[in-house]
Amino acid sequence: MVSPKPRPPDALPPTALVAPHHPSIDYQLAFEHAPMGMVLSRQRVMVDCNAFVCEMFGATREQLIGQSFAILYPSVAEYER
């Protein structure tokens, strides 16, 4: 018999996998816990990002929200390319 693998401390509890009452919460959970970097933007300005993006760029959400994507590129020329 195979025993279940222990969950990492930051994993969602099994009850979090049950569809919540409001559909937008579903998307928020998926966005926040995606195993890849995700950013919501408007006119090339970051309006939200998940923890994975923060880890990738060594920044906090507060440092990224409201900023142009240009800050994530090594130069303006690379950004404009």
C-alpha positions in Angstrom: 0.0 0.0 0.0 1.3 3.4 -0.9 1.1 6.0 1.9 0.2 9.6 1.0 3.0 12.1 0.6 3.2 14.7 3.4 2.0 18.1 2.2 4.5 20.9 2.2 3.8 23.5 4.9 2.7 26.1 2.4 0.3 23.8 0.5 -3.4 24.5 0.3 -5.5 22.4 2.7 -7.8 19.9 1.0 -10.8 22.1 1.9 -9.3 24.9 -0.2 -9.7 22.7 -3.3 -13.5 22.8 -2.9 -15.1 25.3 -5.1 -15.9 28.4 -3.1 -19.3 30.2 -3.2 -18.1 33.1 -5.4 -16.4 32.3 -8.8 -13.9 35.2 -8.5 -12.4 33.5 -5.4 -11.6 30.5 -7.6 -9.6 32.6 -10.0 -7.9 34.5 -7.1 -6.8 31.2 -5.5 -5.5 29.8 -8.9 -3.7 33.1 -9.5 -2.1 33.3 -6.1 -1.0 29.6 -6.0 0.0 29.0 -9.6 3.3 27.2 -10.0 4.4 29.9 -12.4 4.7 33.6 -12.4 1.6 35.5 -13.3 1.0 39.2 -13.7 -2.2 41.1 -14.4 -1.6 44.3 -16.3 -3.3 47.3 -17.8 -1.5 49.3 -20.5 1.8 47.7 -19.6 1.6 48.5 -15.9 1.4 45.8 -13.3 -1.8 45.8 -11.4 -1.3 42.5 -9.6 1.2 39.7 -9.4 1.6 36.4 -7.6 4.3 35.3 -5.2 6.1 33.3 -7.9 6.8 36.6 -9.8 8.1 38.2 -6.6 10.5 35.3 -6.0 11.7 35.4 -9.6 12.5 39.1 -9.5 13.5 39.4 -5.8 10.8 42.0 -5.1 7.7 42.4 -3.0 4.2 42.9 -4.5 4.2 46.4 -3.2 7.4 47.1 -5.1 6.0 45.7 -8.4 2.3 46.9 -8.4 1.9 50.1 -10.3 5.2 49.8 -12.1 5.8 49.4 -15.8 7.2 46.1 -17.0 10.2 48.1 -18.1 11.7 47.7 -14.6 12.0 43.9 -15.2 14.2 44.4 -18.2 18.0 45.0 -18.1 17.6 48.1 -20.4 15.0 50.3 -22.0 16.2 49.0 -25.4 15.4 45.4 -24.3 12.0 46.5 -23.1 11.2 48.3 -26.3 12.3 45.5 -28.6 
